[in-house]
């Protein structure tokens, strides 16, 4: 993560933390104004790091029930500044809790979710497929690895930070190797260059990667806490295993990001 992105994110965190006491006693509104942070028409520049503030809004609304949050995402393309000013002022006069509003080329968009029925039968995993699992020797990655090896006879590339395995991780690795084809790669996934090199060398040995499962994450220490309890160091510690992993992995059709839901 670059310095500007980190500064934008932490400044929002600290603003919320400093005003938390006030929000506990009365209802307030917090509106985040972003520029082309949402992909609506498909022609936006887009920025993965800009989504950090958007995600933070959802967390803030849960930690502080008295705080009504809203995001207004604008684009200067094809419209006048006057039109944007008028629309933003209109939105500010009637903040809708949890809403995400997009202003594009004279039109107003509002994000909503529809329930979709999955009619597809079978699995997205392939028999004998090649899968890369970050954090593959952690508890979650290890459990998933055993399942893929036993159920689909998959070939696995396990990525972890440790250059030399020992203890529980060595034991897990040996057990997984007894179940099928497993390759361990020592790599810092927050370093896009290292991860890309690991992908290339793994495909040379095992074939085209059919999917990536991102099971790496920090779940100990200060990984869980309210905003006023966290520091910049805590945020950066969490972003390490997440920030760069999708940049070199974006070409794969199947990406499962377990640390988003676990």
N, C-alpha and C positions, 0 to 999 in steps of 0.2 A: 504494500500500500504506500502511495506517495505521501509526502508531508502535507500537501494541501487537503487531500481526501481525509487524512487522519485528523487534521485540524478542524475541518468542517464537522466531522462526526463528534469529536470530543467537545467542541464548543457547544453543540446542541445538548450533549449529555450534561455538561456543567450548568448550562442555563436552567435546565429542568431541575437539577439537584438543588440549585440555590433558591429556587422558587417553590420547592416541594412543600415546605411548611405552609405557605399561603394556600396552596391548592387543596390541602387536607381539610380546610375549613370553609371553603366557598367554591362555587363552580366557576371555572375559567376556560378560556379557549386558546388553543395553540395551533397556528396554521403554518405549515411548511410550504414555502413557495420554491418550486424547482423549475429548471429549464430543460425540456426534452429528457426528463428522467424516466418517462414512461414510453414504451413503444405502442403507439396507438394506430397511426396510419402506416407505419412500416418504413417511413423515410427519415425518421429521427436519427440523430447522431448516436444517441445511446451511450451510457456510461455505467458499467457494472458497479463502480464505487458509489455512484449517486444513490443507488438503492439502499445504502446503509441508513441514511436518514429516514427513508420511507419505512423501512422495517422497524426502526427505533420508535416511530410514531405508534405503531401497533402495540409495542411493549409498554410505552408510556401510558397509553389509554387503559391498560390493564392494571398497572401499578398504582395509578391515581384515578380512581373512578370519577372524581369531581372535575377532571380535566377532559374537555372535549377536543379531540384532535382532528385535523383535516389537512389534506395535501392538495395544492393547486399546482398543476404542471402546465407551463405555458410554452409556446413556441412563437418566435417572431416571424417565422416564415409565412409569407402571403397575407399578413394582416398589418394594420397600423398600430402604433403604440397606443393611440387613443382608444382603439377598440379593446385592447388588452386591459388597459387601466379601468375602463368602464366595467368589463366583465369581472375583473378581480375584486373591485369594490362591491359589486353585486354579490359575489360569493362571500365576502367578508361580513356582509350585513346579515347573512343567514347561514352560519356555520352548521353543517350537518355532521354529527358525530361519526368519526371513522370513515368519512367519505373521501374518495379520490376523484378529483375533477381534472379533466384535460381540456385545454383550450387550443384548438387547431383550425387554422384557415377559416375563421368565421363560424366555427361550430363548437358546441359544448358537448363533451363526453363525460359520462360518469361510470366508474367501474362498478360492476356487479358480478355475482357468481351464479351460475346455473348448475343444478345437479344433473349430471350425465350418467346414463346407464351404460355400463361396460358389457357389451355383448360378446366381446372376443373370448373365445375359449382357448385353453392351453396356456402356455407361458411365454414370456419374452426371452427367456433364457434358451440357449441352443444346446443340444446334445453335443458334447465335445467342443463347445465354444471356448474361446480364450477371453479371460476376464482379469482386469487389473483391479486390485483392492488396496486402497490406501489405508494404513492402519490395520493391515491384514492380520497381524498377530496380537492385536488388542482383543478384548473379550468379544466385542461385536463382530469385528472382522474375522476372528477365528471361528465363531459360530456360523457365519455366512459361508466361510470357506469350506467347512465340513459338509454343509448342505449341498453346495455346488459340486463338490467332488463326488459325493455319494449319489446324488440324484441325477446329475447331468454329465458325469465323467468329464467335467470341465478341466481346462488347463489354466492354472492360476499364476498371476504375477502379484506377489505381495510386496508392498512398498512400506518401508519404515525408516526411522531415523538412525537406529542403532547399526553401527558398522559391524559389530560383533555380537552375535546373539548369545544369551546366557539365561539361566534360570527358567522361569515359566515360558518365556518366548522361545527358547531353544527346544523345550519339551513339546510345545505346540507345533513348532515347525517340523520336527521329526515325525510327529503323529500325522500331520497333513501330508507329508511326503510319502508316508506309507499308504495313503489313500489314492494317490494319483500323481499327476505331473504338477509340480509346484516349484516356482522360481522366486527367490527372495532378492530384492534389490534395495540396497541402502541408499536413501535419497531424502533430501530435505524438500518436501513438496511445496514449501513456500518460495523456493527458488525455481522459477519457470525454466531456466536453462538446465538445471539438473533433472527436472521431471521430464523434459522433452528428450534428453539423452537417454533416460531410462526407458521411455516409450519406444524409441527407435531400436535400442539394443534388444529389448524384450520381443518386439515383433520379428526381428531377424531370427531369433531362436525358436519362438513358438508359433509364429504366424500372425495374421491380422487380428488385432484386438476387437472383440465383438461388443465390449461394454466396459464401463468404468464404474466401480462402486466406491464412493468416497465415505469411508468409515473412520477416518482419522479425526481426532478432536481432543480438546482438553476438558476433562470431566472431573478433575480433582482440584484441590486448593480453593481459590477464590473464583471458581467458574460459575457459581450461582450467587447472586446477591442483588440487592436493590441499587438503583442508580447512585444514591448518595454514598454508598459503601464502596464504590469502585473507583479506581484510578486509571490514568492513561495507560499505565503499564499493564493493568488487568485487561483492558480492551485489546491492546496489541498482542498480548499473550494468546488471546482467543482467536484473533484474526490470522495468526501465523499459519495454522494448518488449513485454512480455508481460502485465503486471499488469492493465491495464484493457481490453484489446482485446475480450474476450468479453462484457463487461457490456452494451454497446449492440448487439453482434452476435448476441446469444443467440436472436433471433427467426428467424434464417435456418436453413433445414433442412439446409444443407450447409456445414460448417465443416471445413477441413483445416488442421491445426496442424503445419506442417512442422518448426518449430523444436523440436518435442518429440522428433523422431526424427533430426534432422540435426545 
